[in-house]
Amino acid sequence: MAVQLLLEKGADIESYCDKGTALVVAALYEWEGTVKLLLEKKANIEARNKYGSTALIVAAVNGYVGIVQLLLEKGANIEGRDNEGNTALMSAARHERAMMVELLLARGANVEATNLRGQSALNLVQNRQASRGLTLDEITGVHRTPTVLLLEKSAGVQQDRRKSRT
């Protein structure tokens, strides 16, 4: 493997290019074996690209379940944020990655977190649908996507928990 050879020859594991460090680039291109190798070699799991996205956010937005699971198992911050304040959950929701949203919610992602514009994951996916010409009735009615359904259910569960505490 070329990356392993480069590391053995002394390459800087945190070297940065326009797309980020080796770990962020490996996550971007779904090179799961390379992600695993870099993590074994102690690459910074919270390294960011020029947009502030970590490997976890990059993998989540692209729907790379295996890489997201690996990063979370190795301690990636599920609530890490990019330069706009978006978490992996928000990024996955905005791109309607229902399986990824489900995975992140199951791993404890905060469905109520908001970005720098005050938008939650649910707001982001609804805004994306509205930009495609769906009306609010369609978005909240029969045309709700799996992503919207997951976020609504999770938000409702959290609201029910808060009510039961009072």
ABEGO torsion letter per residue (X at the ends): XAAAAAAAAGBBAABBBAAEBAAAAAAAAGBAAAAAAAAAAGBBAABBBAAGBBAAAAAAAAGBAAAAAAAAAAGBBAABBBAAGBBAAAAAAAAGBAAAAAAAAAAGBBAABBBAAGBBAAAAAAAAAAAAGBBAAAAABAABBAAAAAAAAAAAAAAAAAAAAX
